[in-house]
Amino acid sequence: MKKILVVVGSGMKNGNTYHLAKSFVDGAKERGNEVELVLLGNKNIHGCINCQACQKDHHCHLQDDMLELYDKFLNCDVLVFASPLYFWSISSMVKAFIDRLYAISTNDEYPYKETVLLMTSGSKRDYAFDQPVSFYNFLNKQLKWKSLGTVLARGCKGKVGEKYLPEESYNEAYRLGNRMG
C-alpha cells in the first residue's frame, strides 16, 4: 500500500482535470492505497519570492495554505500532478506548488518520491504536451524521482456546460491508478 498525494491544479472543481484525477484516485483506492486529493484552486498559495529565508531554518516564511501541504508532501510515497494545459505548460497553481517545495530542501536535495503526471487539453495534437512533459521529466531527473507514468488527455472540451473528457482517458487514468501499490 502506498500513500498517494494528488494535487489538482485547476480552478474548476468539476472540470476535466478533476475528473481525470478522480478516475486515477478510484483505481488507486481499489488497490488499497491511501489517497488524498487536494484541489489547489481552493487554496491560497503564493508563488515563491526567493527570499532564501527557508534555507536557514527549512520552513517557508510565507503564511498561506502551502504550509498545510508540506506534511502531506513529506508523508506521501507518490506525488501526482494533475493539470490542465495552459499556454502549453502546467497551470500556475501546480508550478507554485512545485516552486514552494524549495523551502523543505536541504542542499537542493529532496525526499525521494514516485510521480505521475495527469493532464488535459482541448488540443488533439500530440505536440501540445511537449513542454509540460519535458518539464516533468526534467524535474524527476533533477530531483532523482521516478515517474510511474503519464496520462495526457487530448480533445477535451472546456466550455461551461460542455465538459468532455474522452472515455479512453478516464480508463487510462483508472488503470494507471490501479497499478499503484
N, C-alpha and C positions, 0 to 999 in steps of 0.2 A: 504494500500500500504506500502511495506517495501523497505528500501534501502538495497541492497544486494551487497556485495563486493566478487567477485570470484577471488581468487589468484591461478593461474595455475603454478605449479612448474615443468614444463618440458621445455627442451631446444628446442623441436620440435614444431614450430608454428602450423603445420598442423598434429600433431601426434594424437594418440588415446586419450590421456588425454585432449587435447584441444577440440576434437570433443565431448567427453563425457560432458565436461564443457559447451560447446556451446549448447548442447541439453538441459541441465539444464537451461541455460540462456533463451533459446527460450520459455520454459514452464513458467518460472518466468515472463518474459516480457508479455506473453499473459494474465496474471492475472493483469497487470497494475503496476507491481513492477518496481522500478528504479534499474537497474542492471549495474554494471561496472565490466568488466573482465580485469584483469591485468596479463600479461604474465611475470612472474618473470624471465624467460630466456632472456628477452630483457632488464632486469635491472641489474645494478651493485650494488649488495647488499652483503656486507661483513658479516661474522659471528660476533656475539658479542664477544668482547675481555675481558669482565668482568672488565672494568676499574672502574666501580661504579660511574663515574662522573655524569651519568644521575640521580642518586638517590639524588644528591644535588640540581639540577635545573630542573629535569624532561624533559630533552631532550637529545637525543643521540649526542655524540660528533664526531662520525664517519661521515665523509662527503661523502655520497653516495646516491643512489636513494631511499633508505628506508625513507629518510627524507620527500619525497613527498607522501609516503604511510601512514604516521601516521594520517593525517587528514581524509583520506579515511577510515581508520580503525575506528577512533573515531566517524565518522558520519554514519557508517553503522549499521543496525539492525541485519543483518545476515551476517556471515562470512563463506564463502565456501572455503574449502581447496581442491584443485584438484591436484593429484599427481600420477605419475607412481610409481609402486612398484620397488624400487631399493634396492637390497640386503635385502629384507624382511622388508623394512621400507619406510617411506615417503622420498621424494627426499631432498637433502641437501638445495635446494632453499626454499622449504616450511619450513624446520627446521630453516634456518637462519631467515626467516621472523618471525616465532614464537619467536625465541630467542630474536630478536631485539625489540619485544613488551615490554620487561622488562623496557626499557627506559621510558615508559609512565606509569609505575605502581606507585602507592603510597602505601607504606607499603605492598607490594606484593599483592595489590588488583587492579583489572582491571575493566573497564567498562563492564557491562553485555552485552553479545552477544548470539544470537542463532547461531548454527553452522550446517554445512553439511560437510560430507567427501565424495569425489568422487575419486575413484582410479581405475587404470588399471593395468593389469598384463598379461603376457604371460602364466602364470601357470593356470591350470584348477583346481587346488586343493584348497579346502576351507581354509586350514590352512595357505596358503601363506600370507593371510592378518591378521593373528593373532596379530603380533607385532604392525603394524601401527594402527589397530583398538583399541588395548589395550592402546596405547599412546594417541590416540584421545579421548577415553573415560576418561582416567585419566586426561588429560588436561581440559576437560569440568568439571569434578568433582572438581578439584583443583581451577579452576577459577570461579566456580559457574555459568558456562554457560550451555545452554540447547541444546542438539543435536536434530535436526529436522529430521535426517536420514542419511543413507549412501547408496551409490551405489558402489558396488565392481565388476568391470567388469573383468571377468576371460576369459582366452583363446584368448587374443588379440595377434595380430601378429605385430611385430615391425620392420621388415626389410624394408629398403628403397624400395619403390615401391610395397610393400606387406602389407600395413597397413590394419588392420582388427579389427573392434570392433563389437562384437555380437549385432544384431539388438535389442534384448531384453534389452541390457544395455542402448542403446540410448533411448528406450521407458521408461525405469525405471527412468533415469535421467530427462527426459522431465516431467514425471508425478510428480516427487518429486519437480521440479521447479514450476510446475503448482499448487502445494499445498501451495506455499508461498503466503502470503497476507491475 
